[in-house]
Amino acid sequence: MTITVPTALDQPLLRPVDLGDLHLPNRVVMAPTTRARAANEGLVPTGMHAAHYGQRASAGLIITEATWVSEQAIGFVNVPGVYSAEQVAGWRRVTDVVHALGGRIVLQLWHTGAASHPDHLGGRLPAGPSAVNPRVKAFTPGGFKETVTPREMTEADIAAAVADYGAAAENARRAGFDGVEVGAHGSFLIAQFLNPRLNRRTDRYGGDRTGRQRLLLEIVDAVAAPWDGRRVGVRLGPYLVPGELFRPDEEMLADYDELVTELNDHPVAYLHLRGRDLAGQDAAPDFAAIERYRRRFHGPLIANNGFDRESANAVIEAGLADAVSFATHFIANPDLVTRFALGRALAVSNRDTYYSGGANGYLDYPVSGWADGAEA
């Protein structure tokens, strides 16, 4: 008996692509998803991390959960770091598994800055660009708590943070990663420096958009140093509104216009752009929001936020993105590439297990069977 399984292997998502010196067999990218599974004193990746990422190795590229560059960067419970020898060894187990299964994986680097909380820092105040409370919530061992007014970072503090990013990138290389991604989105340190409502400095790290961009650009150059070729991505979220102080207006979006243009002069492998939040459950992603920065950036672009198979193929076919990243879809569908290729229905993730700390909701999402919902 001959079994015929229909496929759609000619769809744009399944075509290979180069992002700098990262060579991808398909354009289905796993976006960073914080899952709080490093529930140990040293914040070391465990065998669960290796299994979780190994299950998803068919992605064109895996971008890991955001990972602490130093102890000073911490601002969320049970997130792994990459600043100790034990953490590097833990990540090496992850990359070995992913590579053995034919995958590619980069590490996203994270520093929460003023969005942290004294509960994470031994009672010390978090530090940010200025003494301005970002007015968001930090996930502490005691649950979500309101942020406090941070202390303003000195230039020595800033230099130390840049050095921490550089050291983290070197550790990522030692751990076997294929590159790193600088997380410059959300309510966190780099986005705080980019934000004129939070960055009220008058020195060379503030004052105008050039000053506010300086930290990110110095970090990009520092994390690129350990790598041969272009293996550093940058993730931006100009439309992301994690709190009222981050609500974008045209002046802020214009700042991002100039920032994206400036990134062309730095060793960036790709731009990972989070688009606008969707207006309703069935709303399509805003292609114009992606196109605004596609016109500015000369390198490869990964689009993110609210895409399904059809809209992802469409944004690539339109030339507005080179790849598309998926977060919630990859949580529930470790075989997402296969499901896209065969037109199978997608499983839905259980939000109650996102930060629960165990294997439930992390390792137990099944792959689909050969006859499960293949399209004709």
MITI-135617 format. One record per residue (C-alpha): residue number from 1; residue in one letter; x, y, z. Coordinates in nm, 3 decimals. Example, Ala and Ser with C-alpha at 12.3 -4.5 7.8 and 13.67 -1.06 7.14 Angstrom:
<nodes>
{node 1, "A", {1.230, -0.450, 0.780}}
{node 2, "S", {1.367, -0.106, 0.714}}
</nodes>
This chain:
<nodes>
{node 1, "M", {0.000, 0.000, 0.000}}
{node 2, "T", {0.127, 0.346, -0.092}}
{node 3, "I", {0.062, 0.624, 0.157}}
{node 4, "T", {0.053, 0.975, 0.011}}
{node 5, "V", {0.097, 1.263, 0.253}}
{node 6, "P", {0.024, 1.603, 0.096}}
{node 7, "T", {0.286, 1.872, 0.147}}
{node 8, "A", {0.348, 2.234, 0.062}}
{node 9, "L", {0.726, 2.228, 0.051}}
{node 10, "D", {0.748, 2.517, -0.193}}
{node 11, "Q", {0.615, 2.770, 0.058}}
{node 12, "P", {0.849, 3.064, 0.134}}
{node 13, "L", {0.886, 2.965, 0.501}}
{node 14, "L", {1.061, 2.643, 0.399}}
{node 15, "R", {1.322, 2.799, 0.172}}
{node 16, "P", {1.680, 2.831, 0.302}}
{node 17, "V", {1.820, 3.173, 0.389}}
{node 18, "D", {2.142, 3.328, 0.518}}
{node 19, "L", {2.128, 3.568, 0.812}}
{node 20, "G", {2.478, 3.710, 0.803}}
{node 21, "D", {2.699, 3.406, 0.858}}
{node 22, "L", {2.413, 3.199, 0.997}}
{node 23, "H", {2.296, 2.956, 0.728}}
{node 24, "L", {1.935, 2.843, 0.784}}
{node 25, "P", {1.763, 2.551, 0.605}}
{node 26, "N", {1.423, 2.715, 0.658}}
{node 27, "R", {1.284, 3.051, 0.774}}
{node 28, "V", {1.082, 2.930, 1.073}}
{node 29, "V", {1.262, 3.085, 1.371}}
{node 30, "M", {1.198, 2.998, 1.735}}
{node 31, "A", {1.157, 3.327, 1.924}}
{node 32, "P", {1.289, 3.372, 2.279}}
{node 33, "T", {1.043, 3.252, 2.542}}
{node 34, "T", {1.118, 3.299, 2.911}}
{node 35, "R", {1.010, 2.975, 3.083}}
{node 36, "A", {1.168, 2.997, 3.433}}
{node 37, "R", {1.304, 2.640, 3.435}}
{node 38, "A", {1.649, 2.710, 3.587}}
{node 39, "A", {1.516, 2.640, 3.936}}
{node 40, "N", {1.851, 2.598, 4.106}}
{node 41, "E", {2.076, 2.820, 4.314}}
{node 42, "G", {2.330, 2.874, 4.036}}
{node 43, "L", {2.070, 2.949, 3.764}}
{node 44, "V", {2.230, 2.674, 3.555}}
{node 45, "P", {2.058, 2.525, 3.247}}
{node 46, "T", {1.959, 2.164, 3.314}}
{node 47, "G", {1.880, 1.850, 3.121}}
{node 48, "M", {1.526, 1.982, 3.078}}
{node 49, "H", {1.665, 2.275, 2.879}}
{node 50, "A", {1.863, 2.039, 2.656}}
{node 51, "A", {1.553, 1.827, 2.594}}
{node 52, "H", {1.328, 2.129, 2.533}}
{node 53, "Y", {1.553, 2.289, 2.275}}
{node 54, "G", {1.644, 1.954, 2.122}}
{node 55, "Q", {1.275, 1.886, 2.059}}
{node 56, "R", {1.266, 2.207, 1.853}}
{node 57, "A", {1.590, 2.159, 1.659}}
{node 58, "S", {1.409, 2.149, 1.324}}
{node 59, "A", {1.361, 2.527, 1.348}}
{node 60, "G", {1.566, 2.719, 1.097}}
{node 61, "L", {1.712, 2.899, 1.396}}
{node 62, "I", {1.651, 2.872, 1.770}}
{node 63, "I", {1.686, 3.193, 1.969}}
{node 64, "T", {1.703, 3.093, 2.333}}
{node 65, "E", {1.521, 3.244, 2.624}}
{node 66, "A", {1.679, 3.571, 2.736}}
{node 67, "T", {1.978, 3.491, 2.959}}
{node 68, "W", {2.152, 3.696, 3.228}}
{node 69, "V", {2.484, 3.853, 3.135}}
{node 70, "S", {2.578, 3.902, 3.502}}
{node 71, "E", {2.438, 3.880, 3.854}}
{node 72, "Q", {2.363, 4.254, 3.835}}
{node 73, "A", {2.136, 4.189, 3.535}}
{node 74, "I", {1.892, 3.959, 3.717}}
{node 75, "G", {1.527, 4.064, 3.733}}
{node 76, "F", {1.309, 3.751, 3.693}}
{node 77, "V", {1.290, 3.420, 3.881}}
{node 78, "N", {1.461, 3.099, 3.764}}
{node 79, "V", {1.610, 3.240, 3.444}}
{node 80, "P", {1.950, 3.094, 3.351}}
{node 81, "G", {2.266, 3.297, 3.321}}
{node 82, "V", {2.582, 3.273, 3.113}}
{node 83, "Y", {2.834, 3.434, 3.351}}
{node 84, "S", {2.962, 3.130, 3.546}}
{node 85, "A", {3.158, 2.820, 3.447}}
{node 86, "E", {2.868, 2.599, 3.559}}
{node 87, "Q", {2.624, 2.791, 3.340}}
{node 88, "V", {2.855, 2.766, 3.040}}
{node 89, "A", {2.880, 2.390, 3.092}}
{node 90, "G", {2.501, 2.365, 3.118}}
{node 91, "W", {2.454, 2.556, 2.796}}
{node 92, "R", {2.717, 2.337, 2.626}}
{node 93, "R", {2.491, 2.037, 2.688}}
{node 94, "V", {2.207, 2.227, 2.521}}
{node 95, "T", {2.405, 2.327, 2.212}}
{node 96, "D", {2.554, 1.979, 2.176}}
{node 97, "V", {2.205, 1.825, 2.164}}
{node 98, "V", {2.070, 2.086, 1.919}}
{node 99, "H", {2.369, 2.049, 1.689}}
{node 100, "A", {2.355, 1.668, 1.704}}
{node 101, "L", {1.997, 1.695, 1.579}}
{node 102, "G", {2.097, 1.927, 1.294}}
{node 103, "G", {1.987, 2.257, 1.447}}
{node 104, "R", {2.131, 2.605, 1.484}}
{node 105, "I", {2.102, 2.804, 1.808}}
{node 106, "V", {2.191, 3.153, 1.928}}
{node 107, "L", {2.176, 3.288, 2.283}}
{node 108, "Q", {1.975, 3.599, 2.365}}
{node 109, "L", {2.149, 3.826, 2.618}}
{node 110, "W", {1.946, 4.004, 2.890}}
{node 111, "H", {1.988, 4.278, 3.150}}
{node 112, "T", {1.676, 4.411, 3.322}}
{node 113, "G", {1.831, 4.734, 3.455}}
{node 114, "A", {1.573, 4.950, 3.634}}
{node 115, "A", {1.302, 4.689, 3.571}}
{node 116, "S", {1.459, 4.463, 3.833}}
{node 117, "H", {1.376, 4.476, 4.205}}
{node 118, "P", {1.578, 4.484, 4.532}}
{node 119, "D", {1.450, 4.131, 4.604}}
{node 120, "H", {1.671, 4.008, 4.318}}
{node 121, "L", {1.974, 4.213, 4.422}}
{node 122, "G", {2.024, 4.140, 4.789}}
{node 123, "G", {1.827, 4.449, 4.888}}
{node 124, "R", {2.027, 4.686, 4.667}}
{node 125, "L", {1.850, 4.928, 4.435}}
{node 126, "P", {1.849, 4.833, 4.068}}
{node 127, "A", {2.031, 5.071, 3.836}}
{node 128, "G", {1.905, 5.240, 3.521}}
{node 129, "P", {1.984, 5.531, 3.291}}
{node 130, "S", {1.828, 5.783, 3.534}}
{node 131, "A", {1.656, 5.780, 3.873}}
{node 132, "V", {1.315, 5.729, 3.712}}
{node 133, "N", {1.083, 5.442, 3.805}}
{node 134, "P", {0.988, 5.253, 3.487}}
{node 135, "R", {0.656, 5.165, 3.655}}
{node 136, "V", {0.638, 4.802, 3.545}}
{node 137, "K", {0.629, 4.480, 3.745}}
{node 138, "A", {0.922, 4.255, 3.831}}
{node 139, "F", {0.869, 3.883, 3.884}}
{node 140, "T", {1.040, 3.818, 4.219}}
{node 141, "P", {1.060, 3.507, 4.441}}
{node 142, "G", {0.762, 3.658, 4.623}}
{node 143, "G", {0.559, 3.706, 4.304}}
{node 144, "F", {0.510, 4.010, 4.082}}
{node 145, "K", {0.602, 4.336, 4.254}}
{node 146, "E", {0.600, 4.700, 4.145}}
{node 147, "T", {0.937, 4.839, 4.044}}
{node 148, "V", {1.105, 5.107, 4.254}}
{node 149, "T", {1.297, 5.423, 4.169}}
{node 150, "P", {1.643, 5.303, 4.062}}
{node 151, "R", {1.976, 5.469, 4.113}}
{node 152, "E", {2.131, 5.639, 3.810}}
{node 153, "M", {2.414, 5.442, 3.655}}
{node 154, "T", {2.753, 5.607, 3.656}}
{node 155, "E", {2.970, 5.592, 3.345}}
{node 156, "A", {3.175, 5.328, 3.529}}
{node 157, "D", {2.856, 5.125, 3.577}}
{node 158, "I", {2.781, 5.156, 3.206}}
{node 159, "A", {3.131, 5.048, 3.110}}
{node 160, "A", {3.096, 4.746, 3.341}}
{node 161, "A", {2.761, 4.653, 3.181}}
{node 162, "V", {2.912, 4.670, 2.831}}
{node 163, "A", {3.201, 4.452, 2.950}}
{node 164, "D", {2.952, 4.205, 3.099}}
{node 165, "Y", {2.779, 4.175, 2.762}}
{node 166, "G", {3.113, 4.117, 2.591}}
{node 167, "A", {3.211, 3.851, 2.843}}
{node 168, "A", {2.870, 3.684, 2.805}}
{node 169, "A", {2.918, 3.669, 2.427}}
{node 170, "E", {3.258, 3.506, 2.474}}
{node 171, "N", {3.101, 3.256, 2.715}}
{node 172, "A", {2.829, 3.185, 2.458}}
{node 173, "R", {3.096, 3.108, 2.200}}
{node 174, "R", {3.269, 2.874, 2.448}}
{node 175, "A", {2.934, 2.708, 2.517}}
{node 176, "G", {2.901, 2.620, 2.149}}
{node 177, "F", {2.637, 2.868, 2.036}}
{node 178, "D", {2.628, 2.974, 1.672}}
{node 179, "G", {2.591, 3.340, 1.770}}
{node 180, "V", {2.410, 3.572, 2.008}}
{node 181, "E", {2.116, 3.808, 2.000}}
{node 182, "V", {2.110, 4.138, 2.189}}
{node 183, "G", {1.768, 4.184, 2.346}}
{node 184, "A", {1.699, 4.558, 2.317}}
{node 185, "H", {1.320, 4.545, 2.352}}
{node 186, "G", {1.065, 4.540, 2.632}}
{node 187, "S", {1.106, 4.741, 2.953}}
{node 188, "F", {1.467, 4.641, 3.009}}
{node 189, "L", {1.808, 4.811, 3.030}}
{node 190, "I", {1.878, 4.889, 2.666}}
{node 191, "A", {1.519, 4.994, 2.593}}
{node 192, "Q", {1.537, 5.218, 2.901}}
{node 193, "F", {1.841, 5.398, 2.760}}
{node 194, "L", {1.662, 5.440, 2.426}}
{node 195, "N", {1.357, 5.592, 2.597}}
{node 196, "P", {1.366, 5.973, 2.651}}
{node 197, "R", {1.106, 5.942, 2.929}}
{node 198, "L", {1.342, 5.724, 3.131}}
{node 199, "N", {1.680, 5.845, 3.006}}
{node 200, "R", {1.723, 6.201, 3.130}}
{node 201, "R", {2.100, 6.199, 3.128}}
{node 202, "T", {2.302, 6.493, 3.002}}
{node 203, "D", {2.629, 6.306, 2.947}}
{node 204, "R", {2.729, 6.113, 2.633}}
{node 205, "Y", {2.476, 5.837, 2.709}}
{node 206, "G", {2.179, 6.075, 2.695}}
{node 207, "G", {2.075, 6.423, 2.595}}
{node 208, "D", {1.966, 6.338, 2.241}}
{node 209, "R", {1.892, 6.033, 2.028}}
{node 210, "T", {2.261, 5.987, 1.946}}
{node 211, "G", {2.347, 5.973, 2.314}}
{node 212, "R", {2.056, 5.745, 2.397}}
{node 213, "Q", {2.163, 5.500, 2.124}}
{node 214, "R", {2.524, 5.483, 2.240}}
{node 215, "L", {2.480, 5.202, 2.494}}
{node 216, "L", {2.320, 4.963, 2.245}}
{node 217, "L", {2.577, 5.035, 1.976}}
{node 218, "E", {2.866, 4.983, 2.218}}
{node 219, "I", {2.710, 4.655, 2.330}}
{node 220, "V", {2.667, 4.537, 1.970}}
{node 221, "D", {3.034, 4.601, 1.899}}
{node 222, "A", {3.141, 4.434, 2.224}}
{node 223, "V", {2.940, 4.115, 2.169}}
{node 224, "A", {3.053, 4.090, 1.805}}
{node 225, "A", {3.421, 4.083, 1.902}}
{node 226, "P", {3.443, 3.710, 1.995}}
{node 227, "W", {3.291, 3.590, 1.668}}
{node 228, "D", {3.424, 3.538, 1.318}}
{node 229, "G", {3.190, 3.694, 1.063}}
{node 230, "R", {2.842, 3.829, 1.136}}
{node 231, "R", {2.679, 3.628, 1.413}}
{node 232, "V", {2.510, 3.898, 1.623}}
{node 233, "G", {2.140, 3.974, 1.597}}
{node 234, "V", {1.956, 4.268, 1.752}}
{node 235, "R", {1.597, 4.247, 1.871}}
{node 236, "L", {1.398, 4.571, 1.882}}
{node 237, "G", {1.039, 4.633, 1.987}}
{node 238, "P", {0.954, 4.993, 1.894}}
{node 239, "Y", {0.580, 4.920, 1.918}}
{node 240, "L", {0.590, 4.723, 2.244}}
{node 241, "V", {0.406, 4.885, 2.537}}
{node 242, "P", {0.507, 4.703, 2.859}}
{node 243, "G", {0.405, 5.011, 3.060}}
{node 244, "E", {0.273, 5.362, 3.005}}
{node 245, "L", {0.623, 5.512, 2.994}}
{node 246, "F", {0.705, 5.290, 2.695}}
{node 247, "R", {0.402, 5.385, 2.485}}
{node 248, "P", {0.539, 5.480, 2.140}}
{node 249, "D", {0.466, 5.813, 1.977}}
{node 250, "E", {0.592, 5.947, 1.646}}
{node 251, "E", {0.897, 6.105, 1.807}}
{node 252, "M", {0.999, 5.775, 1.964}}
{node 253, "L", {0.935, 5.584, 1.641}}
{node 254, "A", {1.149, 5.839, 1.457}}
{node 255, "D", {1.427, 5.767, 1.708}}
{node 256, "Y", {1.401, 5.401, 1.612}}
{node 257, "D", {1.416, 5.500, 1.244}}
{node 258, "E", {1.755, 5.655, 1.304}}
{node 259, "L", {1.871, 5.369, 1.526}}
{node 260, "V", {1.788, 5.106, 1.265}}
{node 261, "T", {1.972, 5.310, 1.002}}
{node 262, "E", {2.274, 5.335, 1.233}}
{node 263, "L", {2.280, 4.956, 1.282}}
{node 264, "N", {2.381, 4.924, 0.916}}
{node 265, "D", {2.725, 5.052, 1.017}}
{node 266, "H", {2.774, 4.785, 1.286}}
{node 267, "P", {2.844, 4.409, 1.261}}
{node 268, "V", {2.479, 4.296, 1.276}}
{node 269, "A", {2.378, 3.961, 1.122}}
{node 270, "Y", {2.005, 4.035, 1.137}}
{node 271, "L", {1.740, 4.263, 1.283}}
{node 272, "H", {1.468, 4.084, 1.483}}
{node 273, "L", {1.169, 4.319, 1.482}}
{node 274, "R", {0.862, 4.282, 1.700}}
{node 275, "G", {0.564, 4.432, 1.519}}
{node 276, "R", {0.254, 4.599, 1.660}}
{node 277, "D", {0.026, 4.410, 1.894}}
{node 278, "L", {-0.281, 4.284, 1.714}}
{node 279, "A", {-0.607, 4.476, 1.752}}
{node 280, "G", {-0.823, 4.163, 1.790}}
{node 281, "Q", {-0.804, 3.787, 1.812}}
{node 282, "D", {-0.840, 3.742, 1.437}}
{node 283, "A", {-0.645, 4.051, 1.331}}
{node 284, "A", {-0.366, 4.012, 1.078}}
{node 285, "P", {-0.013, 4.136, 1.156}}
{node 286, "D", {0.053, 4.496, 1.055}}
{node 287, "F", {0.283, 4.464, 0.753}}
{node 288, "A", {0.328, 4.842, 0.736}}
{node 289, "A", {0.486, 4.837, 1.082}}
{node 290, "I", {0.745, 4.590, 0.954}}
{node 291, "E", {0.796, 4.774, 0.625}}
{node 292, "R", {0.882, 5.099, 0.805}}
{node 293, "Y", {1.206, 4.948, 0.933}}
{node 294, "R", {1.265, 4.714, 0.640}}
{node 295, "R", {1.324, 5.027, 0.430}}
{node 296, "R", {1.587, 5.141, 0.680}}
{node 297, "F", {1.781, 4.823, 0.748}}
{node 298, "H", {1.998, 4.682, 0.469}}
{node 299, "G", {2.050, 4.336, 0.618}}
{node 300, "P", {1.824, 4.037, 0.686}}
{node 301, "L", {1.510, 4.096, 0.893}}
{node 302, "I", {1.313, 3.855, 1.113}}
{node 303, "A", {0.951, 3.961, 1.168}}
{node 304, "N", {0.767, 3.872, 1.488}}
{node 305, "N", {0.434, 3.902, 1.668}}
{node 306, "G", {0.104, 3.740, 1.578}}
{node 307, "F", {0.203, 3.552, 1.262}}
{node 308, "D", {0.056, 3.222, 1.150}}
{node 309, "R", {0.163, 3.008, 0.855}}
{node 310, "E", {-0.033, 3.210, 0.597}}
{node 311, "S", {0.068, 3.557, 0.713}}
{node 312, "A", {0.429, 3.448, 0.764}}
{node 313, "N", {0.451, 3.316, 0.409}}
{node 314, "A", {0.288, 3.636, 0.286}}
{node 315, "V", {0.529, 3.873, 0.462}}
{node 316, "I", {0.827, 3.680, 0.323}}
{node 317, "E", {0.678, 3.661, -0.026}}
{node 318, "A", {0.618, 4.038, -0.016}}
{node 319, "G", {0.988, 4.092, 0.054}}
{node 320, "L", {0.922, 4.260, 0.390}}
{node 321, "A", {1.098, 3.992, 0.596}}
{node 322, "D", {1.353, 3.719, 0.537}}
{node 323, "A", {1.225, 3.495, 0.818}}
{node 324, "V", {0.951, 3.494, 1.081}}
{node 325, "S", {0.981, 3.403, 1.448}}
{node 326, "F", {0.719, 3.227, 1.657}}
{node 327, "A", {0.695, 3.210, 2.036}}
{node 328, "T", {0.363, 3.066, 2.157}}
{node 329, "H", {0.336, 2.839, 1.853}}
{node 330, "F", {0.677, 2.685, 1.934}}
{node 331, "I", {0.583, 2.639, 2.300}}
{node 332, "A", {0.298, 2.404, 2.209}}
{node 333, "N", {0.434, 2.265, 1.880}}
{node 334, "P", {0.790, 2.133, 1.901}}
{node 335, "D", {0.742, 2.007, 1.543}}
{node 336, "L", {0.618, 2.344, 1.416}}
{node 337, "V", {0.819, 2.323, 1.092}}
{node 338, "T", {0.665, 1.986, 1.011}}
{node 339, "R", {0.315, 2.113, 1.090}}
{node 340, "F", {0.367, 2.410, 0.859}}
{node 341, "A", {0.506, 2.185, 0.585}}
{node 342, "L", {0.215, 1.942, 0.602}}
{node 343, "G", {-0.058, 2.193, 0.675}}
{node 344, "R", {-0.146, 2.039, 1.010}}
{node 345, "A", {-0.345, 2.206, 1.284}}
{node 346, "L", {-0.149, 2.369, 1.565}}
{node 347, "A", {-0.177, 2.274, 1.931}}
{node 348, "V", {-0.250, 2.553, 2.183}}
{node 349, "S", {-0.017, 2.622, 2.475}}
{node 350, "N", {-0.123, 2.619, 2.840}}
{node 351, "R", {-0.040, 2.958, 2.988}}
{node 352, "D", {-0.069, 2.823, 3.341}}
{node 353, "T", {0.255, 2.628, 3.287}}
{node 354, "Y", {0.462, 2.906, 3.130}}
{node 355, "Y", {0.662, 2.977, 3.450}}
{node 356, "S", {0.568, 2.672, 3.658}}
{node 357, "G", {0.921, 2.534, 3.676}}
{node 358, "G", {0.867, 2.168, 3.588}}
{node 359, "A", {0.849, 1.936, 3.289}}
{node 360, "N", {0.472, 1.980, 3.261}}
{node 361, "G", {0.402, 2.226, 2.982}}
{node 362, "Y", {0.771, 2.229, 2.888}}
{node 363, "L", {0.863, 1.882, 2.763}}
{node 364, "D", {0.528, 1.709, 2.718}}
{node 365, "Y", {0.376, 1.872, 2.409}}
{node 366, "P", {0.344, 1.590, 2.153}}
{node 367, "V", {0.446, 1.590, 1.790}}
{node 368, "S", {0.170, 1.521, 1.539}}
{node 369, "G", {0.121, 1.181, 1.378}}
{node 370, "W", {0.161, 1.131, 1.003}}
{node 371, "A", {-0.215, 1.139, 0.940}}
{node 372, "D", {-0.308, 1.411, 1.188}}
{node 373, "G", {-0.492, 1.677, 0.992}}
{node 374, "A", {-0.273, 1.694, 0.680}}
{node 375, "E", {-0.425, 1.924, 0.424}}
{node 376, "A", {-0.538, 1.782, 0.093}}
</nodes>
